[in-house]
Structures are given as structure tokens and as C-alpha cells.
Amino acid sequence: MNRKDDLLKIFSVKLRTLLSKTVLDFNRLQEIRLRVDSPLLVRYNNKEYMIDNNASLTKSLEDAFMITKAEVKETMEYISNYSLYAFEEELKQGFITIAGGHRIGIAGKVILEEGKIKSMKYISFINIRLSHQVKGCANLVMPYILRDNSIYHTLIISPPGCGKTTLLRDVIRQLSDGEQDTKGGSYREGIPVGVVDERSEIAACYMGTPQNDLGIRTDVLDCCPKAKGMMLLIRSMSPSVLAVDEIGLGEDIEAIHYAMGCGIKMIATVHGGTIDEVRDKPLLGELIKKHVFERYIILNNRDSIGKVTEIYDERGSKLYYA
């Protein structure tokens, strides 16, 4: 079964038929959104389209295929294999990860118990975010973050949807696997990497097994808060490098300081358009002003998704510009 068929089987029969007829390169398809009484939407090549009843991409609301409660209900039954209760823990987080690493975001009526989210019902909104691993996309940045047999503390800065997690994933893989010259020449040993994957986006674990290749020396804590996960990995797995996505909370910063104090190298990402924008954030700004990170990698979608535009050192000197 190919990638497209593997994904289509989670949809209702009507949606499956419609999407199978739509001319889409699934390697460039980013999201499929289902909302009750709203049009079927896809994000393709970083642009949003509706799909009409003839399985064509359209910008016209009048022609769009409209999602019904029945379509959402049937789709959720396929996603959960008719056992939604078995995904109670995932429902608390608001998403389910399926085989292939695709992440299914869900929204509806939240059920609270003692002020905490217990579950969700009347699910009326589904966001399928397709998992894309781009091996080799970190080739450009690796020479800037490698230092002999170690690495520089590195912060990847990017607006939402510009490929920071994809880049982080490939950096992890390359550090973990190491590198050997195809001609038998120079060799870089792989190093142990610990990944705290709070939102199941880096490794995309399905039943505990990463669906993305993070390398042979990588350990993953799935669906674990970043700060708690970093402390747990330090105590239990002895990583040389810790990797986390989208830092920002005070407890994240404290855990990063602790990890660095233990001699562990950090690779992290944060939302932002420029290094100055991140510097203006209260907690993250202190990290930059104190030169905690030694490399800053800036991404945007100027020419393509995940375009590396600038790389700076800890003093703000520009090492690379595209």
C-alpha cells in the first residue's frame, strides 16, 4: 500500500472516493481539514484550496464539497478503529497520531473533571496534518552547528509553518547516526540524542514507535511536557544532546539551563520571524542576551518551505545569509 492509499483509508467512504480522484501530489499535501457544515479544505504547496464535488481544487465556496456530521462521524470511526474510548489519553491532548506519523487534530465538546480535561465528545472538527520527513534538509546547517566531536547549542527560529520541526528532525537524525564518507574517508561518530516530543510532531510515535527516522542513537519521550521530559531523560538515558520543539515557558528555560549545566548540548526551536523578534520576548530574550545559545538558524518561506535565510553565532555575527 502506498502513502496515499494508507492515508485515504481513514476517511469516510464518500470522502475517500472524492480525495482519491483529486489530482494531488501527496508529498506536497500538508493538511486536510474537515469541519461540519463547512467546505472540505486542503493546504497544498503552502496554499489553501477547497475541493469541489468533481474532485477539483477550487477557490469558490459555491462549488465546494460540504462536510456533514455523518462524514466526520464515519471518519472518526475509521481513525479510532471503532474504539474511540481506547484513545482517551490522546483525546485529552486534542490529537491522535496514526500509522505513518500523520497527526489528527480534533475539536468538539470538552468534558471536564475536577477542572481537568477528561475527554471529548461531539467531535465536529478534524485537522489531518500529514507527516513529511525530508532527509538531507539539514545538510546546509550541519557544518555550522558541528564542533569537533560535539555541537554548538543551537536555536532554530521560524514563523509557524516554515519547516522548523522538519529541519530539527533531520538535525537529530544526522547527529544520531553520524556520518561516514562514501569513499571510506572521514568519519563522524553518532552521539546519543534525547528527544522530548510533547506534541508527537518530531518523532510522530504510533503505539510508542517513531514513524519518522530520528537515527539509531535517539531516545524519545512522547506526549511529555518539555521541562519534565528533559529532566527525566537526563536522569534515565544519559543523552549527549537534548532536542525540543517550541520552547517558551519559564519552566522550559529553567530545564535548558539545568541541562546545559550538566554538559548536555541543546537544540531547540521557537516561533519568531527574526532574532530581534525573539530577543524582545521576556524569557527567551534573556537567553539571547546572555549568549546561552551559540548558533541561531533563521527560516522562512521566502522561496520555498523551510528556506534557511540566516545563521548567526552567539555574538550576533552573521555566519550565513541567503
C-alpha positions in Angstrom: 0.0 0.0 0.0 1.4 3.4 -1.0 1.4 6.6 1.1 -1.8 7.9 -0.5 -3.8 4.7 0.0 -2.5 4.3 3.5 -3.8 7.8 4.4 -7.1 7.6 2.5 -8.3 4.6 4.4 -9.0 6.8 7.5 -11.7 8.8 5.7 -15.4 8.1 5.2 -16.2 6.2 2.0 -17.5 9.3 0.3 -14.5 11.4 1.2 -12.1 8.6 0.4 -13.6 8.4 -3.1 -13.5 12.1 -3.6 -9.9 12.6 -2.4 -8.7 9.6 -4.4 -9.9 11.3 -7.6 -8.3 14.6 -6.7 -5.1 15.3 -8.6 -2.7 15.9 -5.7 0.9 15.1 -5.1 0.6 13.8 -1.5 4.3 14.7 -0.9 3.2 18.4 -1.2 -0.1 18.0 0.7 0.2 19.5 4.1 -3.3 19.5 5.7 -6.8 18.2 5.1 -9.5 19.9 7.2 -13.0 18.7 8.0 -15.5 21.0 9.7 -19.2 20.2 10.0 -21.3 22.3 7.6 -18.1 23.8 6.1 -16.2 23.1 2.9 -13.5 20.4 2.5 -10.2 22.3 2.7 -6.7 21.3 1.9 -3.4 23.1 2.3 -1.3 22.2 -0.7 2.1 23.7 -1.5 1.5 26.2 1.3 -1.7 27.5 -0.2 -5.3 26.8 0.8 -7.9 25.3 -1.5 -11.4 23.9 -1.4 -12.3 20.7 -3.1 -15.5 20.6 -5.2 -17.9 17.8 -6.0 -15.9 16.9 -9.1 -12.7 16.4 -7.1 -11.1 19.5 -8.4 -9.3 22.2 -6.4 -11.3 25.4 -6.2 -11.4 28.8 -4.5 -15.2 29.1 -4.9 -17.3 28.4 -1.8 -20.3 27.9 -4.0 -18.8 24.9 -5.7 -17.1 23.3 -2.7 -18.0 19.9 -1.2 -19.6 20.5 2.2 -18.7 18.3 5.2 -21.6 16.8 7.1 -21.8 15.4 10.6 -22.1 11.9 9.1 -18.8 12.3 7.2 -17.0 13.5 10.4 -18.6 10.7 12.5 -17.6 8.0 10.0 -14.1 9.3 9.6 -13.6 9.3 13.4 -14.8 5.7 13.4 -12.1 4.7 10.9 -9.4 6.7 12.7 -10.1 5.1 16.0 -11.0 1.6 14.6 -14.4 2.0 16.1 -12.9 2.3 19.6 -12.7 5.9 20.4 -12.6 5.2 24.1 -9.3 3.5 23.6 -7.8 6.9 22.7 -8.9 8.6 25.9 -5.4 9.8 26.7 -4.9 11.2 23.2 -8.3 13.0 23.3 -7.1 14.9 26.4 -4.3 16.2 24.3 -6.5 17.1 21.4 -4.9 14.9 18.8 -4.3 11.3 17.7 -1.2 10.1 15.9 -1.8 7.3 13.3 0.4 4.9 11.4 2.7 6.8 9.1 3.1 9.5 11.7 0.2 11.6 10.5 -1.4 13.7 13.3 -5.1 14.0 13.6 -6.1 17.2 15.5 -9.7 17.1 16.8 -12.0 19.6 18.4 -15.5 19.4 19.9 -17.2 19.5 23.3 -14.6 19.1 26.0 -15.5 17.0 29.1 -14.0 18.3 32.3 -13.5 16.5 35.6 -12.2 18.5 38.6 -11.1 21.2 36.3 -9.0 18.9 34.1 -9.8 17.7 30.6 -11.2 14.1 30.8 -12.3 13.5 27.2 -14.1 15.0 24.2 -17.4 14.3 22.5 -19.5 15.7 19.7 -16.3 15.9 17.6 -17.1 18.3 14.8 -13.7 19.4 13.6 -10.8 17.4 12.3 -7.4 18.5 11.0 -5.2 15.9 9.4 -1.6 17.1 9.3 0.5 15.0 7.0 3.8 13.8 8.3 6.7 14.7 5.9 10.3 13.7 6.6 12.8 15.4 4.3 16.1 13.6 4.8 19.0 15.8 4.0 17.3 19.1 4.5 19.8 19.8 7.4 22.8 19.4 5.2 23.3 23.1 4.8 23.2 23.9 8.5 25.2 20.9 9.9 28.7 22.4 9.3 27.6 25.5 11.2 26.5 23.6 14.3 29.1 20.8 14.5 32.2 21.4 16.6 34.8 18.7 16.5 33.1 15.7 18.2 30.4 17.9 19.8 27.9 20.6 18.7 27.0 24.2 19.4 23.9 24.9 21.5 21.5 25.8 18.7 18.2 27.6 18.4 16.1 27.4 15.3 13.8 30.4 14.8 10.9 30.3 12.4 7.3 31.5 11.9 4.6 28.8 12.0 4.6 26.5 9.0 8.1 27.3 7.8 9.7 24.0 8.4 11.4 24.3 11.8 10.3 20.9 13.0 11.3 19.3 9.7 14.7 20.8 10.0 15.0 19.9 13.7 14.1 16.3 12.8 16.9 15.9 10.2 19.5 17.6 12.5 18.6 14.9 15.2 18.9 12.1 12.6 22.2 13.2 11.3 23.7 13.8 14.8 22.4 10.4 16.0 23.5 8.4 13.0 26.9 10.1 12.4 28.4 10.2 9.0 30.9 8.2 7.0 32.4 9.2 3.8 31.1 7.0 1.0 34.7 6.6 -0.2 35.8 5.3 3.2 37.4 8.5 4.3 36.5 10.8 7.2 34.1 9.5 9.8 31.9 11.4 12.3 30.6 9.3 15.1 27.0 9.4 16.1 26.0 10.7 19.5 23.1 9.8 21.9 20.2 12.2 21.4 17.2 12.6 23.8 14.0 14.0 22.3 11.1 15.3 24.3 8.2 15.2 21.7 5.5 17.0 23.6 3.1 17.2 20.6 4.1 14.0 18.8 5.4 16.0 15.8 9.1 15.3 15.8 9.1 11.5 16.0 5.4 11.0 15.3 5.2 8.0 17.5 2.5 5.4 16.8 1.9 3.0 19.7 5.3 4.0 21.1 7.3 3.6 17.9 8.6 6.6 16.0 7.2 6.8 12.5 10.0 9.2 11.5 13.6 8.2 11.3 15.5 10.0 14.1 18.6 7.9 14.0 19.9 4.8 15.7 21.1 6.6 18.9 17.9 8.6 19.7 15.6 8.1 22.7 12.1 9.6 22.6 9.6 10.7 25.3 6.3 11.0 23.5 3.5 13.4 24.7 5.5 14.6 27.6 5.8 18.2 28.8 9.2 19.6 27.7 10.6 20.6 31.1 9.6 17.4 32.8 10.8 15.3 29.9 14.2 17.0 29.8 14.8 16.2 33.4 13.6 12.6 33.0 15.9 12.0 30.0 18.9 13.4 31.8 18.3 11.1 34.8 17.4 8.0 32.8 19.0 7.9 29.3 22.3 9.9 29.6 21.9 11.9 26.4 24.8 14.0 24.9 22.2 16.2 23.2 18.6 17.2 24.1 16.2 18.3 21.4 12.9 20.0 22.0 10.4 21.9 19.8 8.8 25.3 20.5 10.2 26.4 23.8 8.8 29.4 25.6 7.6 28.7 29.2 9.7 29.7 32.2 10.0 26.0 33.2 11.4 25.2 29.8 14.1 27.8 30.2 15.0 26.5 33.7 15.3 23.0 32.4 17.5 24.2 29.5 19.8 25.9 32.0 20.0 22.8 34.1 20.7 20.6 31.1 23.5 22.9 29.9 24.9 22.9 33.4 25.1 19.1 33.1 27.2 19.4 30.0 24.4 18.5 27.6 24.1 20.2 24.3 20.7 21.7 23.4 18.9 22.0 20.1 15.6 23.8 20.3 13.1 25.7 18.2 11.0 28.8 18.8 8.4 30.8 16.9 9.7 34.0 15.5 10.5 35.9 12.3 13.9 37.3 13.3 16.5 37.0 16.0 15.5 40.6 17.2 11.8 39.5 17.5 12.9 36.6 19.8 15.2 38.9 21.7 12.2 41.1 22.6 10.4 38.2 24.3 10.7 38.4 28.1 12.1 34.9 28.9 13.7 34.0 25.6 15.3 37.4 25.3 17.4 36.7 28.4 18.8 33.5 26.8 20.0 35.6 23.8 21.4 38.5 25.8 23.3 36.0 28.0 24.7 34.2 24.9 23.3 30.9 26.1 22.8 29.6 22.6 25.8 29.6 20.3 24.1 29.3 16.9 20.8 30.8 15.6 19.3 29.5 12.5 16.5 31.6 10.8 13.9 30.1 8.5 11.1 31.5 6.3 9.1 30.6 3.3 10.6 33.3 1.0 11.4 31.0 -1.9 10.3 27.6 -0.5 9.1 26.0 2.7 12.0 25.7 5.2 14.3 28.1 3.5 17.4 28.8 5.7 17.9 32.6 5.3 20.4 33.4 8.1 22.8 31.8 10.6 24.3 33.8 13.5 26.7 33.0 16.3 26.2 33.8 19.9 27.5 37.4 19.5 25.1 38.1 16.6 27.8 37.9 13.9 26.3 36.6 10.7 27.8 33.3 9.5 25.5 32.7 6.6 23.0 34.7 4.5 20.8 33.6 1.6 
